[in-house]
């Protein structure tokens, strides 16, 4: 039995982001194998050392404070030291500076894996302070896992560690996306246009939704936006200013409703324009539902999922005119959209299933056990 400890700044049910989804799938995908998984994370709530998420243990330590979206906890030190001593492999999820510091404070001397989810893009001043610790940390671990070859090629940080970098794409399981019953689907059909573009994600600065709204100002194609976040009010003001009538904000939805919309939508639009978008799980979900995809070329995993003129359309970032043309091309050419959607599904099956991701990590874990 190989015992793996995942360590990240947050986890279910506090947050439901892409990294949390990866950890969950690795934990649950290994439950019937010879790998036992524990997850240690910080929480804004009360400390809970007896939480169970699905079939794996999740240890949650109260966060004392945060700096630039990076939580810190004094009491996490002793628990991390205890759990890491019982583990065979420590699996870190980058970036999180507090994690790097604990790695050295606790003098970790176990096989270590880092899933490198993103460069640090926005906090450039803090990055200058953090850089020495970051490089010391990345130099000390055994393996660094990137989620796409595109990201390896465009990341200045990863290029320094090519001897220990391996690519394992994020994968999702189709079995977890069963269609809701006809009542749910029919309810959404009556509320929404017959055809619509769909965006799913947290409403953050790097998602490029302001570009999408600008692109849509002349045609006003139906666009459904699922998710909430810090720029929601700003986007709604932009919609009002542009006089758009076919933009519908639905807020955050549960999985059943999200799956219904993935099934019903005409195409997925994912206009993230900055490298903070390292992969794009929503694009992957669209591909899994055989939807044509629209995304921007930002040198990350979005263009590993969406191949231009094969699974959809890839445009330059922050280019409303190019995005408007992409929207119109799909809207006016249903057969082309269907062809792209079918190719997107084929690509999902070839590269991005949850089984492929879990199997690759299991092979990696076993290779690290001497």
N, C-alpha and C positions, 0 to 999 in steps of 0.2 A: 504493500500500500504506500503510495506517494502522497504526502501531505503538502498541500499548496496553500499559502497564505497570500491573498490579494490585499493590497493596501492602497486606498484611494481616499480623497478628501470627502467624498459623499457617496451615498448609496441608497437604494430603495429602502423604505418608501418616501424618504425625504425628497429625493429628486429622481427624475426618470429620463436622464439624458442618454446620449449615445454610448458614453464610456460605461455607465452603469448597466446598460443593456448588454454590452460585451461581457462584462464580469458575470452577469446573471447567466448568460448563455454558456459561458465556459464552466461555471459551477454546475448548472443543471445538466449540461451535455455530458459531464463526466461522472454523473452520480451512479451509473451502472458499471463503471470501469473500476480500475484499481487506483483511482485518484480521489482523495478526500479534500474538500475545499472549505476553507474558512475565509471570511471577508471582514476586514477591519476598516472602519471609516469613522469620520467625525460627524456629529449631528448638532444642529442648533437646539435640539430638545434635550431631554434627560438621558443620561448614560443608561444603556441597556446592554447587559452582557449575556442575555439569554434569548436574543431575537432569533427567529428562524424565518428565512425567506425561502418559500417553496420547500426544498429538501436540504438546504445548506445553512450553516450557522453564520450569523451576521453580528459582529461585535460593534457596538456603537458607543463612542466616547464623546461627551459633551465638549463642544468647541468653546474655548475661552474668548477668542477674538479673531478678527480677520483683517488681513492687509491685502488690498488689491485682489479681492476674490479668493484669497488663499487663507483658509482657516488654520488656527493653531490651537493646541491643547496641551497643557502641562501634564495632565494625567494620562495622556496617550503614551507617554514614554515607557512607563513600566509595563503597560499591557502589550505594547508592540514588542518589547524585549521578551516578555513571557511567551507570546504566541509565536514569535519568530524562532525561539529556542526549540519549540515543539514541531516546527515545520521542516520539511525537507527542501522546499523551494520557496523563495520569496518572490512574488510577482507584483512589481510596482507599476503604477499607471501615471505617466508623465503628461503634463507638467504639474508639479506641486512642491515648491521649495522646502516646506516643512518636512516632507517625506525624505528628501535628500539629507537634511540635517539629522533626522532620526537614524538613518542608515549608518551614519558615522558615529553618532553619540552612542548607539547600541552596539557598535563594533560587529556588524553583521559579517559572518564568515560562513555563509551558506550559498549554494547556487542561486543566482539572482537573474530575473528576467524583467526587462522594462518594456512595456507597451508604450511606444512613443506616439501619442495621439495628436500632438500639435506642437509646432514651434511657439514660442512666446512672441506674440505679434504686437499687442497694444501697449504693454507696460515697458516702454523702451528705457526709461530712466531707471526703473527698478531692475531691469534686465542687466544693466551695467554692473550693479552691485551684486546681483545673483550669479553672473556668468562664471566666476571662479569656482563656486560651489557646484554649479551645474556640470561643468566639465570634469571636476573631480569625481562627482557621482557617476556620470556616464562612463568615465574611464574605469571605474571600479567594478561595474556590473559585468555579468558573463555574456548576456545577449540583449540586443536592442531590437524590438520588433516594430517595423513600420507597417502601415496599413495599405500602402500602395507603392509601386515602383516610381510613380510620378512624384510622390512626396520625397522619396530618397533623392531623386535627381535635382530637386529644387530647394532642399533644405540645407542651408549652410552648416547647421549643427550636425546633421546626420552624415554629411560628407566627411566629417572628421573621424567617423567611427565605422567606416565601411567594412572593416575586417570583422566586426561583430554584429553588423546589421543584417537582419533577415526580413523578408516581406511575408506577412500573413494577412490577407485582406479580411476585413470584417465580414461576417456572414450572418444571415438570419434564417430562421426555420419557417418554412411555409406552413407547417402544421400548427403554428401558433397564430395563424391568421385565418381561421375558419370564418366563412361568410356568416353574417348574422341572418336571422330568420326573415322571411318575406315582409313581415309587418314593419320591421326596422327599415328595410330597404325602401318599401313603399312610402313610409313616412318621410324619408329624405327626398324621394322623387317628387313628392307633392310640394316640398318646400324650396327646391332648388331648380335652376334652369335645366333643360334637357341635356345640354352640353356645357361643360365648364372646365377651366384650368384649375388645378389644385396645388396649393402650397401647404406643407405641413412643417412646422418647426417653431422654435422659440423666436419671438420677435426681437432680435438683437441687431446691433449696428452693422454687422458684417453680412447679414442675410440678403442685402441688395433689394429689399422690398420697395424702397423709394425709387429705385431704378425701374422696377416692374410697373409701378404706378405711373411714372413718367412715360414709359413705353406704351401704356394703354390709353393715354389721354385722348387720342383721336378715334380709335376703334371701340374702346370700352367693351372689350370681350368680358364675358362672365368669369370672374376669378374668385374662388373660395379660399379664404385664408384661415387655416386651423392653427391655433396656438396663441399664447399670450406672452408678454414680455415687456421690457422696459421702454420700447419705442412705440408701443401700441397707440397711445394717444397722438403722438407725432404723425403716425401713418394715417390715422383717421382724419386729422386736420388736413393732410395733403390730399386725401380723397375729396374732402369738401371743397378745398381750394381749386382742384382740377375739375370739379363738377362731375365726377365719375358716379354712375348710377348702378353699375353691375359688380361692384366689389362688396363681398359679404364677409365680415369678420365673425367667426363662430366661437372664438376663444378656445381654451383648452377643452378637448373632448376625451371621453373614455375610449378604450380600445375598440369596443363594439362599434361606436359611431365612426371612429377614424377608419376602421376597416370597411365600413359601408361606403364611405366617401372615396376610398382608394378604388373600390370596385366600380363606383358609378362615374368617376371623373373621366374626362376626355383625354387629358394629358397632365403630366406633372411639370410644374415650372419651379425651378430652384435657382434663383438668380444671385446666390452668394458671390460677392465681388472681392473678398479679401481672404488671405491665407488662413485666417482664423477658422475658416470652414475646411477642416482637414480631410473629411471623407464624404459625408452626406448620406446618412442612413435613410432619410426620406426618399432620396433618389432610388436607393436600393429597393425600398418598399414599392415604389412605382414600377420598377422593372419586374418585380415579383408578380405584380398584377397586370403585366403585359401592357403597360402604358408607355407611349412615347415620352421622351424626356427633353427638357430644355435646361441647360446649365451654362455656367461661365467657365472660361479657361483661366484658372488661377493656379495651375501647377500642383494640384492636390488630387485626392482620390475621387473628386467629382468627375474628372475626365478619365478616370480608370473605370468608373461605372458606365458613364455615358460617352459613347464613341461617336464622333461627329459623322452625320450622314449614314450612320448604321443603326444606332439605337435611339437617335434623336438628333438634336441640334445643339452645338456648342458655340457660344458667341464670345466676343471679347468682354471682359468685365466692365461694368459701369458704362455701358453703351446702350442707351434707350432705343436708338434707331435700329440697331441690330436685333435687340430683343423684340421690338415691335414687328420686325420682319419675320422672326422665328415664330412668334405667336400666329401671325397671319398665314404663314406657310402651312403650319399644321392645321389651322382652322379651315382653310380652303381646300385642303387635300386629305380627306378622310382615309383614302386607301394608303397613302404614304404614311399617315399617322399609324394606321394598323400594322403596316410592315415594320415600322420602327418599334412598335410595341412588342411584336412577336420576337424581333431580334433582341430586344431588351430582356425579355424573359429567358431566351436561350443563353444570353450572357450571364444572367443571374444563376442559372442552373450549372453553368460551366465553372464559375469562379466564386460565387458568393453565398453558397448555402451555409447554414449553421454547422452542418455536419463536417464540411471541409475545414472550417475554422477550428472547431473543437479538435478534430483529428490532427491537424497541424500542430496545435499547441501541446497535445498529449505526446506526440512524437518528440517535440522539443524538450518537454519536461524529462522524459525518460533518457534523452541523450545527455542531459546535464547531471544525472545521478551517476556518480562514479562507482 
